[in-house]
Amino acid sequence: MGSWNVTCGITQLPIRAGDRVAVIPLTVHQPDFLARDSLAGSGSTGNDIIAKPFALPVFGEYDDYGGVHLDEGQVGVQYADAVFQHLVKAGRLLVHPNGKPTAVDKVPKDVFSLLTRRALLLSVPNQRKAWLKNLHEMYAATPDDQKATLSHYAAQMEVDPDTLPDGLVFGLGVMYVPEALFLSLANAVGNEEAYGHYDRTEEKLVEFKGNRRGELENMVTLTDEGKKQLAKMDEMLAMPDNSLDDKDKAYIRELVPRSLLRHAQEVSQECTFFPQSVFAALNDIAVHGNAEARALWVNFMLFQSAMIGMRKHWTPQTGAGSSCGLYETHHLYKAANEFVSQSLTRYYAEAAADADE
């Protein structure tokens, strides 16, 4: 039976059997040919135009056949499962054996194997169709002497919304990064000066003295007041005479802890396609003080910042089934590495010269 390497989503260097990896679950988008940025050729200001994480990372060893031997008992698997459970309940998780997408009624036992083998699909409503219908209605209601103000939507106005499908199908995939590189990039960003944030409730800039890692860890640390509120919640839910059913109690147990880590939730919301993975982590951090969940959330937020800083797009693994490795492509990596090295040397020299002036 053959074997093959996969490649790192940051360096594109081969990942070989037995290598420790961070596996980042991705939702792979369909190109939106009606988006103004795409039409204008202006690209994207974000790094999720191709794909976007749908859950926090999981870790394990690459198995040499396109999959991963996942570490047992890690919290990231539980948090990804929270997303899969949500999708199954909504009828949106599909498998496509023999090219025939079929909705599943329960999360498959080998769901991560299916994920790394690119055998899972995601059904989503076509939001562009609803948006386009609203745009056409707004244009029709606009006085003729003001229609010129909507001229930048000319291409969209030529499309009949009824010709668009009600739903779309996205692929689910993964991005591999060597675990050591994942942690190194997280640590590099974590050592940067804290960003600070604008508190919308207080309407003021909140500064944090320290580095970025310390700032994020502070975000997921309950205050004394927060601990009191959690204790009150537990006391209320334990009362035998309350009128809440199990569903209401479960909702409160999820909502209250997240509300106590409001800023952490806000920071997280743009990082994943679905919130369930992050919500589960924040609840474990708030309620149980789960150190593994805390480290996973902090490191992923830092890694996300590193991706943006390097202008790296989230990209699914490609080329599975190919054993193309360094022995065949070392000259290409050598040329690319020499270019990067020369560019950095020149940059440092210019920076030093500017500092001396």
DRENDO-1510 file (C-alpha; in Angstrom, 1 decimal, always signed):
<recs>
REC; n; res; u; v; w
REC; 1; MET; +0.0; +0.0; +0.0 .
REC; 2; GLY; +1.4; +3.4; -1.0 .
REC; 3; SER; +2.0; +6.4; +1.2 .
REC; 4; TRP; +2.3; +10.1; +0.7 .
REC; 5; ASN; +3.1; +13.3; +2.5 .
REC; 6; VAL; +0.9; +16.3; +3.1 .
REC; 7; THR; +2.2; +19.9; +3.3 .
REC; 8; CYS; +2.3; +22.6; +5.9 .
REC; 9; GLY; -0.2; +25.4; +5.3 .
REC; 10; ILE; +2.4; +28.0; +6.3 .
REC; 11; THR; +5.7; +26.8; +4.7 .
REC; 12; GLN; +4.4; +24.3; +2.1 .
REC; 13; LEU; +7.1; +22.0; +3.4 .
REC; 14; PRO; +6.3; +18.3; +3.5 .
REC; 15; ILE; +4.8; +16.7; +6.6 .
REC; 16; ARG; +5.9; +13.1; +6.9 .
REC; 17; ALA; +4.7; +10.0; +8.8 .
REC; 18; GLY; +5.0; +10.4; +12.6 .
REC; 19; ASP; +5.4; +14.2; +12.5 .
REC; 20; ARG; +3.4; +16.0; +15.2 .
REC; 21; VAL; +0.7; +18.3; +13.6 .
REC; 22; ALA; -1.9; +20.8; +14.5 .
REC; 23; VAL; -5.0; +20.0; +12.4 .
REC; 24; ILE; -7.2; +23.0; +11.7 .
REC; 25; PRO; -10.7; +22.1; +10.5 .
REC; 26; LEU; -11.8; +24.3; +7.6 .
REC; 27; THR; -15.0; +25.3; +5.8 .
REC; 28; VAL; -14.1; +25.7; +2.1 .
REC; 29; HIS; -16.2; +28.4; +0.5 .
REC; 30; GLN; -17.6; +28.5; -3.0 .
REC; 31; PRO; -16.3; +31.6; -4.9 .
REC; 32; ASP; -18.9; +34.4; -4.7 .
REC; 33; PHE; -18.9; +35.7; -8.3 .
REC; 34; LEU; -21.5; +38.4; -7.3 .
REC; 35; ALA; -19.3; +39.9; -4.6 .
REC; 36; ARG; -18.1; +43.4; -5.5 .
REC; 37; ASP; -14.5; +42.7; -4.5 .
REC; 38; SER; -14.3; +39.7; -6.8 .
REC; 39; LEU; -15.9; +41.5; -9.7 .
REC; 40; ALA; -13.6; +44.5; -9.3 .
REC; 41; GLY; -10.5; +42.2; -9.0 .
REC; 42; SER; -9.6; +43.9; -5.7 .
REC; 43; GLY; -9.2; +40.7; -3.8 .
REC; 44; SER; -9.9; +40.5; -0.1 .
REC; 45; THR; -8.7; +42.4; +3.0 .
REC; 46; GLY; -9.2; +39.3; +5.2 .
REC; 47; ASN; -7.5; +35.9; +5.1 .
REC; 48; ASP; -10.7; +33.9; +4.8 .
REC; 49; ILE; -11.7; +34.4; +1.1 .
REC; 50; ILE; -10.8; +30.7; +0.4 .
REC; 51; ALA; -11.6; +29.0; +3.6 .
REC; 52; LYS; -12.2; +29.6; +7.3 .
REC; 53; PRO; -11.7; +27.5; +10.4 .
REC; 54; PHE; -15.0; +26.0; +11.7 .
REC; 55; ALA; -13.5; +24.7; +15.0 .
REC; 56; LEU; -10.5; +25.0; +17.3 .
REC; 57; PRO; -7.5; +22.9; +16.3 .
REC; 58; VAL; -6.8; +19.2; +17.2 .
REC; 59; PHE; -3.4; +17.6; +17.5 .
REC; 60; GLY; -1.9; +14.2; +16.7 .
REC; 61; GLU; +0.7; +12.4; +14.5 .
REC; 62; TYR; +0.5; +12.3; +10.7 .
REC; 63; ASP; -0.2; +8.7; +9.6 .
REC; 64; ASP; +1.5; +8.8; +6.2 .
REC; 65; TYR; -1.8; +8.2; +4.4 .
REC; 66; GLY; -3.4; +11.6; +4.5 .
REC; 67; GLY; -4.9; +11.2; +8.0 .
REC; 68; VAL; -3.9; +11.8; +11.6 .
REC; 69; HIS; -3.7; +9.6; +14.7 .
REC; 70; LEU; -5.4; +12.1; +17.1 .
REC; 71; ASP; -4.3; +12.4; +20.7 .
REC; 72; GLU; -6.8; +10.7; +23.0 .
REC; 73; GLY; -8.8; +12.8; +25.4 .
REC; 74; GLN; -7.9; +16.2; +24.0 .
REC; 75; VAL; -10.5; +18.9; +24.4 .
REC; 76; GLY; -10.3; +20.1; +20.8 .
REC; 77; VAL; -11.9; +16.9; +19.6 .
REC; 78; GLN; -14.9; +17.5; +22.0 .
REC; 79; TYR; -15.2; +21.1; +20.7 .
REC; 80; ALA; -15.1; +20.0; +17.0 .
REC; 81; ASP; -17.8; +17.4; +17.9 .
REC; 82; ALA; -20.0; +20.2; +19.2 .
REC; 83; VAL; -20.0; +21.7; +15.7 .
REC; 84; PHE; -20.6; +18.3; +14.1 .
REC; 85; GLN; -23.6; +17.7; +16.4 .
REC; 86; HIS; -25.0; +21.1; +15.6 .
REC; 87; LEU; -24.7; +20.4; +11.9 .
REC; 88; VAL; -26.3; +17.0; +12.1 .
REC; 89; LYS; -29.2; +18.3; +14.1 .
REC; 90; ALA; -29.8; +21.0; +11.5 .
REC; 91; GLY; -29.5; +18.4; +8.6 .
REC; 92; ARG; -26.5; +20.2; +7.2 .
REC; 93; LEU; -23.7; +17.7; +7.5 .
REC; 94; LEU; -23.3; +15.6; +4.3 .
REC; 95; VAL; -21.1; +12.7; +3.2 .
REC; 96; HIS; -20.5; +12.1; -0.5 .
REC; 97; PRO; -19.6; +8.5; -1.2 .
REC; 98; ASN; -19.4; +7.9; -4.9 .
REC; 99; GLY; -20.1; +11.6; -5.6 .
REC; 100; LYS; -23.7; +11.5; -4.1 .
REC; 101; PRO; -24.0; +13.9; -1.2 .
REC; 102; THR; -26.2; +12.5; +1.6 .
REC; 103; ALA; -27.2; +14.1; +4.9 .
REC; 104; VAL; -26.3; +12.0; +7.9 .
REC; 105; ASP; -28.6; +11.5; +11.0 .
REC; 106; LYS; -25.7; +11.1; +13.5 .
REC; 107; VAL; -22.1; +12.1; +13.7 .
REC; 108; PRO; -20.0; +9.2; +12.1 .
REC; 109; LYS; -17.6; +7.5; +14.4 .
REC; 110; ASP; -14.8; +8.1; +11.9 .
REC; 111; VAL; -15.8; +11.8; +11.3 .
REC; 112; PHE; -12.2; +13.0; +11.5 .
REC; 113; SER; -11.1; +10.4; +9.1 .
REC; 114; LEU; -13.8; +11.5; +6.7 .
REC; 115; LEU; -12.8; +15.1; +7.2 .
REC; 116; THR; -9.1; +14.5; +6.4 .
REC; 117; ARG; -10.1; +12.4; +3.4 .
REC; 118; ARG; -12.3; +15.3; +2.1 .
REC; 119; ALA; -15.5; +13.2; +2.3 .
REC; 120; LEU; -17.6; +15.7; +4.2 .
REC; 121; LEU; -19.8; +18.5; +2.8 .
REC; 122; LEU; -21.7; +21.4; +4.4 .
REC; 123; SER; -25.1; +22.5; +3.3 .
REC; 124; VAL; -25.8; +26.3; +3.8 .
REC; 125; PRO; -28.6; +28.7; +2.8 .
REC; 126; ASN; -27.8; +30.9; -0.2 .
REC; 127; GLN; -27.6; +34.2; +1.6 .
REC; 128; ARG; -26.6; +35.9; -1.7 .
REC; 129; LYS; -30.0; +35.1; -3.2 .
REC; 130; ALA; -31.9; +36.8; -0.4 .
REC; 131; TRP; -29.6; +39.7; -0.5 .
REC; 132; LEU; -29.9; +40.1; -4.3 .
REC; 133; LYS; -33.7; +40.0; -4.0 .
REC; 134; ASN; -33.6; +42.8; -1.5 .
REC; 135; LEU; -31.3; +44.8; -3.7 .
REC; 136; HIS; -33.6; +44.4; -6.7 .
REC; 137; GLU; -36.6; +45.5; -4.6 .
REC; 138; MET; -34.7; +48.5; -3.2 .
REC; 139; TYR; -33.6; +49.5; -6.7 .
REC; 140; ALA; -37.2; +49.3; -8.0 .
REC; 141; ALA; -38.4; +51.5; -5.2 .
REC; 142; THR; -35.6; +54.1; -5.8 .
REC; 143; PRO; -36.7; +57.2; -7.7 .
REC; 144; ASP; -35.3; +57.3; -11.2 .
REC; 145; ASP; -33.3; +60.5; -10.5 .
REC; 146; GLN; -31.5; +58.7; -7.7 .
REC; 147; LYS; -30.8; +55.3; -9.3 .
REC; 148; ALA; -27.4; +56.5; -10.4 .
REC; 149; THR; -26.3; +56.3; -6.8 .
REC; 150; LEU; -26.6; +52.5; -7.1 .
REC; 151; SER; -24.6; +52.2; -10.3 .
REC; 152; HIS; -21.8; +50.3; -8.5 .
REC; 153; TYR; -24.3; +47.4; -8.3 .
REC; 154; ALA; -24.9; +47.3; -12.1 .
REC; 155; ALA; -23.5; +43.8; -12.5 .
REC; 156; GLN; -25.7; +42.4; -9.7 .
REC; 157; MET; -28.8; +44.1; -11.1 .
REC; 158; GLU; -28.3; +42.1; -14.3 .
REC; 159; VAL; -28.7; +38.8; -12.4 .
REC; 160; ASP; -32.2; +37.4; -11.9 .
REC; 161; PRO; -32.3; +36.2; -8.3 .
REC; 162; ASP; -34.8; +33.4; -9.2 .
REC; 163; THR; -32.1; +31.7; -11.2 .
REC; 164; LEU; -29.9; +31.2; -8.1 .
REC; 165; PRO; -30.3; +28.1; -6.0 .
REC; 166; ASP; -31.8; +28.3; -2.6 .
REC; 167; GLY; -28.9; +26.5; -1.0 .
REC; 168; LEU; -25.2; +26.0; -1.5 .
REC; 169; VAL; -22.8; +23.1; -0.7 .
REC; 170; PHE; -19.4; +23.9; +0.8 .
REC; 171; GLY; -16.6; +21.4; +1.3 .
REC; 172; LEU; -15.0; +20.7; +4.7 .
REC; 173; GLY; -11.3; +20.1; +4.9 .
REC; 174; VAL; -8.3; +20.7; +7.0 .
REC; 175; MET; -5.1; +22.7; +7.1 .
REC; 176; TYR; -2.0; +21.0; +8.5 .
REC; 177; VAL; +0.7; +22.8; +10.4 .
REC; 178; PRO; +3.6; +21.2; +12.3 .
REC; 179; GLU; +2.8; +21.4; +16.0 .
REC; 180; ALA; +6.1; +23.0; +16.8 .
REC; 181; LEU; +5.6; +25.7; +14.2 .
REC; 182; PHE; +2.0; +26.3; +15.4 .
REC; 183; LEU; +3.3; +26.9; +18.9 .
REC; 184; SER; +6.3; +29.0; +17.8 .
REC; 185; LEU; +4.1; +31.4; +15.8 .
REC; 186; ALA; +1.6; +31.6; +18.8 .
REC; 187; ASN; +4.5; +32.4; +21.1 .
REC; 188; ALA; +6.0; +35.0; +18.7 .
REC; 189; VAL; +2.7; +36.9; +18.7 .
REC; 190; GLY; +2.2; +36.2; +22.4 .
REC; 191; ASN; +5.4; +38.1; +23.2 .
REC; 192; GLU; +4.3; +41.2; +21.3 .
REC; 193; GLU; +2.9; +44.2; +23.2 .
REC; 194; ALA; -0.7; +43.9; +24.3 .
REC; 195; TYR; -3.2; +45.4; +21.8 .
REC; 196; GLY; -5.8; +46.9; +24.2 .
REC; 197; HIS; -9.5; +47.1; +23.2 .
REC; 198; TYR; -12.4; +49.5; +23.0 .
REC; 199; ASP; -15.1; +48.7; +25.6 .
REC; 200; ARG; -18.4; +49.5; +23.9 .
REC; 201; THR; -20.2; +49.4; +27.3 .
REC; 202; GLU; -18.0; +51.9; +29.0 .
REC; 203; GLU; -17.2; +53.7; +25.7 .
REC; 204; LYS; -13.5; +53.9; +26.4 .
REC; 205; LEU; -10.2; +52.4; +25.3 .
REC; 206; VAL; -9.0; +49.7; +27.8 .
REC; 207; GLU; -5.3; +49.2; +27.9 .
REC; 208; PHE; -3.5; +46.1; +29.2 .
REC; 209; LYS; +0.0; +46.3; +30.6 .
REC; 210; GLY; +1.9; +43.3; +29.4 .
REC; 211; ASN; +2.2; +41.1; +26.4 .
REC; 212; ARG; -0.5; +39.8; +24.0 .
REC; 213; ARG; -0.5; +36.3; +25.7 .
REC; 214; GLY; -1.1; +37.8; +29.1 .
REC; 215; GLU; -3.8; +40.0; +27.7 .
REC; 216; LEU; -5.7; +37.0; +26.2 .
REC; 217; GLU; -5.2; +34.9; +29.3 .
REC; 218; ASN; -6.7; +37.8; +31.3 .
REC; 219; MET; -9.7; +37.8; +29.0 .
REC; 220; VAL; -10.5; +34.2; +30.0 .
REC; 221; THR; -10.0; +34.7; +33.7 .
REC; 222; LEU; -13.1; +35.2; +35.7 .
REC; 223; THR; -13.3; +38.2; +38.0 .
REC; 224; ASP; -14.4; +37.7; +41.6 .
REC; 225; GLU; -17.7; +39.2; +40.7 .
REC; 226; GLY; -18.0; +36.7; +37.8 .
REC; 227; LYS; -17.3; +33.8; +40.2 .
REC; 228; LYS; -20.1; +35.1; +42.4 .
REC; 229; GLN; -22.5; +35.2; +39.5 .
REC; 230; LEU; -21.6; +31.6; +38.5 .
REC; 231; ALA; -22.2; +30.5; +42.1 .
REC; 232; LYS; -25.6; +32.2; +42.1 .
REC; 233; MET; -26.5; +30.5; +38.8 .
REC; 234; ASP; -25.6; +27.0; +40.2 .
REC; 235; GLU; -27.6; +27.8; +43.3 .
REC; 236; MET; -30.6; +28.9; +41.3 .
REC; 237; LEU; -30.5; +25.9; +38.9 .
REC; 238; ALA; -30.2; +23.5; +41.9 .
REC; 239; MET; -33.4; +24.7; +43.5 .
REC; 240; PRO; -36.0; +22.0; +43.4 .
REC; 241; ASP; -39.0; +24.3; +43.0 .
REC; 242; ASN; -37.7; +26.3; +40.0 .
REC; 243; SER; -39.9; +26.1; +36.9 .
REC; 244; LEU; -37.1; +25.6; +34.4 .
REC; 245; ASP; -37.0; +22.4; +32.3 .
REC; 246; ASP; -33.8; +20.6; +31.3 .
REC; 247; LYS; -33.6; +22.5; +28.0 .
REC; 248; ASP; -33.8; +25.9; +29.8 .
REC; 249; LYS; -31.2; +24.9; +32.4 .
REC; 250; ALA; -28.8; +23.8; +29.6 .
REC; 251; TYR; -29.3; +27.1; +27.8 .
REC; 252; ILE; -28.5; +29.1; +31.0 .
REC; 253; ARG; -25.5; +26.9; +31.7 .
REC; 254; GLU; -24.1; +27.8; +28.3 .
REC; 255; LEU; -25.1; +31.4; +28.1 .
REC; 256; VAL; -24.1; +32.7; +31.5 .
REC; 257; PRO; -20.5; +31.6; +31.5 .
REC; 258; ARG; -20.0; +33.1; +28.0 .
REC; 259; SER; -21.5; +36.4; +29.1 .
REC; 260; LEU; -19.0; +36.6; +31.9 .
REC; 261; LEU; -16.2; +36.3; +29.3 .
REC; 262; ARG; -17.9; +38.7; +26.9 .
REC; 263; HIS; -14.7; +40.3; +25.5 .
REC; 264; ALA; -13.2; +36.9; +24.8 .
REC; 265; GLN; -16.3; +35.9; +22.9 .
REC; 266; GLU; -16.1; +39.1; +20.9 .
REC; 267; VAL; -12.5; +38.4; +20.0 .
REC; 268; SER; -13.4; +34.9; +19.0 .
REC; 269; GLN; -16.4; +35.6; +16.8 .
REC; 270; GLU; -14.5; +36.4; +13.6 .
REC; 271; CYS; -12.1; +33.5; +13.9 .
REC; 272; THR; -14.4; +30.6; +13.2 .
REC; 273; PHE; -17.2; +29.9; +10.8 .
REC; 274; PHE; -19.4; +28.3; +13.5 .
REC; 275; PRO; -19.3; +29.5; +17.2 .
REC; 276; GLN; -20.1; +26.2; +18.9 .
REC; 277; SER; -16.4; +25.1; +19.2 .
REC; 278; VAL; -15.4; +28.4; +20.9 .
REC; 279; PHE; -18.5; +28.5; +23.1 .
REC; 280; ALA; -17.7; +25.1; +24.4 .
REC; 281; ALA; -14.2; +26.1; +25.2 .
REC; 282; LEU; -15.2; +29.3; +26.9 .
REC; 283; ASN; -17.7; +27.5; +29.1 .
REC; 284; ASP; -15.1; +24.9; +30.1 .
REC; 285; ILE; -12.7; +27.7; +31.0 .
REC; 286; ALA; -15.3; +29.7; +33.0 .
REC; 287; VAL; -17.1; +26.9; +34.8 .
REC; 288; HIS; -14.3; +24.3; +35.2 .
REC; 289; GLY; -11.2; +26.4; +35.0 .
REC; 290; ASN; -10.0; +24.0; +32.3 .
REC; 291; ALA; -6.3; +24.7; +31.7 .
REC; 292; GLU; -6.1; +22.7; +28.5 .
REC; 293; ALA; -9.1; +24.6; +27.1 .
REC; 294; ARG; -7.6; +27.9; +28.1 .
REC; 295; ALA; -4.2; +27.1; +26.4 .
REC; 296; LEU; -6.0; +25.9; +23.3 .
REC; 297; TRP; -8.1; +29.0; +23.0 .
REC; 298; VAL; -5.2; +31.4; +23.7 .
REC; 299; ASN; -2.8; +29.7; +21.3 .
REC; 300; PHE; -5.4; +29.6; +18.5 .
REC; 301; MET; -6.2; +33.3; +18.9 .
REC; 302; LEU; -2.4; +34.1; +18.7 .
REC; 303; PHE; -2.0; +31.8; +15.7 .
REC; 304; GLN; -4.8; +33.5; +14.0 .
REC; 305; SER; -3.0; +36.9; +14.6 .
REC; 306; ALA; +0.2; +35.4; +13.1 .
REC; 307; MET; -1.7; +34.3; +10.0 .
REC; 308; ILE; -3.1; +37.8; +9.5 .
REC; 309; GLY; +0.3; +39.3; +10.2 .
REC; 310; MET; +2.0; +37.2; +7.5 .
REC; 311; ARG; -1.0; +37.7; +5.1 .
REC; 312; LYS; -1.5; +33.9; +5.0 .
REC; 313; HIS; -4.8; +32.6; +3.8 .
REC; 314; TRP; -6.5; +29.6; +5.4 .
REC; 315; THR; -6.0; +27.0; +2.8 .
REC; 316; PRO; -7.2; +23.3; +2.7 .
REC; 317; GLN; -4.7; +20.5; +2.2 .
REC; 318; THR; -4.2; +19.7; -1.5 .
REC; 319; GLY; -2.3; +17.0; -3.4 .
REC; 320; ALA; -3.3; +14.1; -1.1 .
REC; 321; GLY; -2.2; +10.9; -2.8 .
REC; 322; SER; +1.0; +12.4; -4.1 .
REC; 323; SER; +4.4; +11.5; -2.6 .
REC; 324; CYS; +6.1; +14.6; -3.9 .
REC; 325; GLY; +8.7; +15.4; -1.3 .
REC; 326; LEU; +11.9; +17.4; -0.7 .
REC; 327; TYR; +14.1; +14.9; -2.7 .
REC; 328; GLU; +12.1; +16.1; -5.8 .
REC; 329; THR; +11.5; +19.7; -5.0 .
REC; 330; HIS; +14.4; +20.7; -2.7 .
REC; 331; HIS; +15.8; +23.0; -5.5 .
REC; 332; LEU; +12.5; +25.0; -5.5 .
REC; 333; TYR; +12.5; +25.4; -1.7 .
REC; 334; LYS; +16.2; +26.3; -1.8 .
REC; 335; ALA; +15.5; +29.1; -4.3 .
REC; 336; ALA; +12.5; +30.4; -2.3 .
REC; 337; ASN; +14.5; +30.2; +1.0 .
REC; 338; GLU; +17.4; +32.1; -0.5 .
REC; 339; PHE; +15.1; +34.9; -1.7 .
REC; 340; VAL; +13.5; +35.2; +1.8 .
REC; 341; SER; +17.0; +35.2; +3.4 .
REC; 342; GLN; +18.3; +37.9; +1.1 .
REC; 343; SER; +15.2; +40.0; +1.5 .
REC; 344; LEU; +15.5; +39.9; +5.3 .
REC; 345; THR; +19.2; +40.7; +5.2 .
REC; 346; ARG; +18.5; +43.7; +3.0 .
REC; 347; TYR; +15.6; +44.8; +5.2 .
REC; 348; TYR; +17.6; +44.6; +8.4 .
REC; 349; ALA; +20.5; +46.6; +6.9 .
REC; 350; GLU; +18.1; +49.3; +5.7 .
REC; 351; ALA; +16.5; +49.4; +9.2 .
REC; 352; ALA; +19.8; +49.7; +10.9 .
REC; 353; ALA; +20.9; +52.5; +8.5 .
REC; 354; ASP; +17.7; +54.4; +9.2 .
REC; 355; ALA; +18.2; +54.0; +13.0 .
REC; 356; ASP; +21.8; +55.5; +12.7 .
REC; 357; GLU; +20.5; +58.6; +10.9 .
</recs>
